[in-house]
Amino acid sequence: MPAIDRDKLRDIYTRTMKVNRTDEKFRALLMQGKVAVMYYCVRGQELVSAAAMAALEPQDYVVCTYRGQGEQTAKGIPMEKWWGECLGKATGTCKGKGGTMHITDPATGIMVTTGVVGSGLPIANGLAMASQNNGDGRVTLVSFGDGAANIGAFHEALNMAQLYKLPVIFLCQNNRYGEHTAYADHTASPSIAMRAEGYGMKGVRVDGNDVFQIYPAVKEAVERARAGEGPTLIEAMCYRMMGHFFGSDFSYMPPEHLEEMKREDPLPKLRKVMLEHQFTEEELDAIVAEIDAQIDAAVAHALAAPLPDVDEIYRDVLEETA
């Protein structure tokens, strides 16, 4: 079992629960009718995002998809700014103009969130090439789903990244469904990771519900990229434990998949690991309680925040000259 020191375990647990509690709060607000926005739940994929962000340095770049809450909150976007953007308020990271599917916060390394499937991969290459040219030592990680691996941009990006040995990590969160289509019904190859060989790239497949698999895999990929050894394709097997978007059901999933999904829930597994490493129930509960308090304060701030001025629609569109 790869070693992860106690401080890093606490860090990963804290990030994981921050992702989870944010997701729980968002769904609660939607069900209560307090907010009405598009939201893509991350329940079941919390650990993949949290462990990956814990393997990066603060200055590193991240590109994520519309289901990007995990990366965004785990990377450290201030909660008040994150909730403000999701609720369309002027206090948001994009002044309320991006919403849940287009959150950007360069200060924390969240460079792009895109609602276009697969489009983040070539963007990540651009960021990685800039870092390579500038010699700033940054690594770029791009997160995407298994469905995006069948988009042309996936193949183009991997080919280019390996050709130029770009400092980029391709993290495929394979939750086994592309929207409502099972993996076997949209992809014939046994895994996404095996495609890396066709580009001469390092590819690994890990259990995204196991902290001792996902964190070391991303950490090694980060070290390789920073050392100039090029990109890595990581396929993290996980489960999306809610519908494709908030409000959709599981009618398309077979009963045996749902049972397997419950058994592989990453949260009880991670809590068990924490207890085995001499963390107490009280310590873990205190971490969650602190996160909940921070989320409640951020939500209250966002709900009370003003909407963007009407004139804001004309800003950040064209370059302003004196």
Residue pairs with C-beta under 8 A, 6 or more apart in sequence:
1 212
2 212
2 215
2 216
4 12
4 211
4 212
4 215
4 216
6 277
6 278
8 54
8 215
9 211
9 273
9 274
9 277
9 279
10 279
10 287
11 54
12 47
12 50
12 51
12 54
12 211
12 215
12 270
13 270
13 271
13 274
13 279
13 284
13 287
14 287
14 291
15 49
15 50
15 51
15 53
15 54
15 73
15 74
16 46
16 47
16 50
16 51
16 74
16 266
16 267
16 270
17 46
17 287
17 288
17 291
18 50
18 73
18 74
18 291
19 42
19 46
19 49
19 50
19 69
19 70
19 73
19 74
20 43
20 46
20 267
21 288
21 291
21 292
21 295
22 69
22 73
22 79
22 82
22 295
23 41
23 42
23 43
23 46
23 69
25 295
25 296
25 299
26 35
26 39
26 41
26 69
26 86
26 246
27 39
27 41
27 242
27 246
29 35
29 299
30 36
30 37
30 39
30 246
34 303
35 86
35 87
37 86
37 87
37 88
37 99
37 100
38 99
38 100
38 101
38 245
38 246
39 86
39 100
39 245
39 246
40 66
40 67
40 69
40 100
40 101
40 244
40 245
40 246
41 67
41 240
41 241
41 242
41 243
41 245
41 246
42 49
42 67
42 69
42 70
43 240
43 241
43 242
44 175
44 238
44 239
44 240
44 241
44 242
44 261
44 265
44 266
45 67
45 70
45 173
45 175
45 208
45 238
45 239
45 240
45 266
46 70
46 266
46 267
47 208
47 209
47 211
47 214
47 238
47 266
47 267
47 270
48 70
48 171
48 173
48 208
48 214
48 236
48 238
48 266
49 70
49 71
49 74
49 143
49 173
50 70
50 74
51 211
51 214
51 215
51 218
52 71
52 74
52 141
52 143
52 171
52 214
52 215
52 218
52 236
53 62
53 71
53 74
53 75
53 76
54 74
54 215
55 215
55 218
55 219
55 221
55 222
56 62
56 75
56 109
56 139
56 141
56 218
56 222
57 139
57 222
58 76
58 108
58 109
59 109
59 136
59 137
59 138
60 109
60 138
60 139
60 140
60 141
60 222
61 109
61 111
61 124
61 127
61 128
61 131
61 138
61 139
61 140
61 141
62 71
62 75
62 109
62 110
62 111
62 140
62 141
62 142
62 143
63 111
63 112
63 113
63 114
63 120
63 121
63 123
63 124
63 127
63 140
63 141
63 142
63 143
64 70
64 71
64 72
64 110
64 112
64 113
64 114
64 120
64 142
64 143
65 113
65 114
65 115
65 117
65 120
65 143
65 144
65 145
65 148
66 100
66 101
66 113
66 114
66 115
67 145
68 103
68 110
68 113
68 143
69 100
70 143
71 110
71 143
72 82
72 103
72 105
72 110
72 113
73 79
73 82
75 108
75 109
75 110
76 108
77 93
77 103
77 105
77 108
77 110
78 108
79 294
79 295
79 297
79 298
80 91
80 297
80 298
80 301
80 302
81 91
81 92
81 93
81 105
82 92
82 93
82 103
82 105
82 298
83 92
83 298
83 299
83 301
83 302
84 90
84 91
84 92
84 93
84 96
84 301
84 302
84 305
85 92
85 93
85 94
85 96
85 98
85 99
85 100
85 103
86 92
86 99
86 100
86 103
86 302
87 96
87 302
87 303
87 305
88 96
88 99
88 307
88 308
89 96
89 302
89 305
89 306
89 307
89 308
90 96
90 305
90 306
90 307
90 308
90 309
90 312
91 301
91 302
91 305
91 306
92 98
92 302
93 103
93 104
93 105
93 110
94 102
94 103
94 104
95 308
95 312
95 315
95 316
96 307
96 308
96 312
97 308
97 312
97 313
97 316
98 104
98 113
101 113
101 114
101 115
102 113
102 114
102 115
103 110
103 113
104 110
104 111
104 112
104 113
111 123
111 127
111 140
112 120
112 123
114 120
114 123
117 144
117 145
117 147
117 148
117 151
118 144
118 148
118 149
118 151
118 152
118 153
118 154
119 151
119 153
120 142
120 143
120 144
120 148
121 142
121 144
121 148
121 153
121 154
121 156
121 157
121 158
121 170
122 153
122 156
122 157
122 160
123 142
124 140
124 141
124 142
124 157
124 168
124 170
125 157
125 160
125 161
125 166
125 168
127 138
127 140
127 168
128 139
128 140
128 161
128 166
128 167
128 168
128 225
128 231
129 164
129 166
131 137
131 138
131 139
131 140
131 167
132 164
132 165
132 166
132 167
137 226
138 167
139 167
139 168
139 169
139 222
139 225
139 226
140 166
140 167
140 168
140 169
141 168
141 169
141 171
141 218
141 222
142 168
142 169
142 170
142 171
143 171
143 173
144 154
144 170
144 171
144 172
144 173
145 172
145 173
145 174
145 175
145 178
146 172
146 173
146 174
146 175
146 176
146 177
146 178
146 183
146 186
146 187
146 192
147 177
147 178
147 179
147 181
147 186
148 154
148 172
149 172
149 187
149 192
149 195
150 178
150 186
150 187
157 170
158 170
158 195
158 196
158 199
158 201
158 231
158 233
159 199
160 166
161 168
161 170
161 201
161 230
161 231
162 199
162 200
162 201
162 230
162 231
165 228
165 229
165 230
165 231
166 225
166 230
166 231
167 225
167 226
167 228
167 230
167 231
168 225
168 231
169 218
169 221
169 222
169 225
169 231
169 232
169 234
170 231
170 232
170 233
170 234
171 218
171 234
171 236
172 192
172 193
172 233
172 234
172 235
172 236
173 208
173 236
173 238
174 183
174 191
174 192
174 208
174 235
174 236
174 237
174 238
175 238
175 239
175 240
176 182
176 183
176 237
176 239
176 240
176 257
177 183
177 240
177 244
177 252
177 253
178 186
179 244
180 244
180 248
180 252
182 252
189 195
191 205
191 235
192 205
192 233
192 235
193 203
193 204
193 205
193 233
193 234
193 235
194 203
194 205
195 203
195 233
196 202
196 203
196 232
196 233
197 203
201 230
201 231
201 232
201 233
202 221
202 224
202 230
202 231
202 232
202 233
203 232
203 233
203 234
203 235
204 217
204 221
204 232
204 233
204 234
204 235
205 234
205 235
205 237
206 213
206 214
206 217
206 234
206 235
206 236
206 237
207 213
207 214
207 236
207 237
208 214
208 236
208 237
208 238
208 266
209 237
209 238
209 239
209 264
209 265
209 266
209 269
210 266
210 269
211 269
211 270
211 273
212 273
214 236
217 234
217 236
218 234
220 232
221 232
221 234
224 230
224 232
225 231
225 232
238 266
239 260
239 261
239 264
239 265
241 261
241 265
243 249
243 250
250 258
271 284
274 284
275 281
275 284
